[in-house]
Amino acid sequence: MSPETVTPPLADPVKPQAPAPSRSRAQAARRRRVIVVVARVLLLVGVLGLWEALSRAQVIDPFNFSMPSEIWDQITSWVLHGTALGSLGEQIWYTLYEALLGWVIGVVAGVVLGIALGRVAFLADLFGPYIKVLNSIPRIVLAPIFLIWFGLGPASKVASAVVLVFFPVFFNAFQGAREVNRDLVANARILGATDRQVTLQVVIPSATSWIFTSLHVSFGFALIGAIVGEYIGATRGIGLLVAQSQGTLNSAGVYAAMVILAVVALLAEGLLTFAERRVFRWKSSSSGH
């Protein structure tokens, strides 16, 4: 009788696992993110609770400082019943439209001029003194002038947003163009790249991180420009809500408008951060090697 051939059992496939140090670092990073979020929530709850308690105890004047519960009631009233100017959504969109339009114009102008002056020394020498003079002018004081020029419509608010956005974007784009690795530019020229190709394929990609840094700050400036313009004179918008609330000594309305603006700014910051991570995915992948 021939001996039976015994087939060894097939081993279960083993899934590749990440190295232990990598897993521990990832777990530590997740724990830290959770701790930071919890700490932020606790800090916010603590500040609001202390504010509410001090106002109710008359330690601080509730007429001037209001209290979180009254601010929440004001926001709820605006959401459910609208404002004296119309629906709350209409006021938010009006301000956001002015800020967005001014932000886009200011960013485009700042990037184009910043790259141009950073690349062409003659243009930098020609326009440099004038840009420094304009940058030294307090931009907020220009809002009344824009109101005289463009009236109560959105154009004056857009102009205020543009002048606030332009300068930080311009100087970052200018510095980014100046900080481009000279070896990259020289190698591109050796390969036969024209000035236009060097600018589009070397300078602008290298300056992108500088430009994105200014975008985070500049959108807040655009909101400030729109709000200040509306506060001085407008027919709609969150800034006009602030002015009306101040005129009627409604401190809860002033704080409520500030809360709404903070939420809008945080949402815009989140969108910019998401876009930046999508653009600079190569940074995280290259740093991991």
PyMOL commands that set and color helices and strands:
alter all, ss='L'
color gray80, all
select helices_A, chain A and resi 20-56+62-65+68-81+88-119+121-136+139-150+154-178+182-190+195-232+238-247+251-279+281-287
alter helices_A, ss='H'
color red, helices_A
deselect
rebuild
show_as cartoon
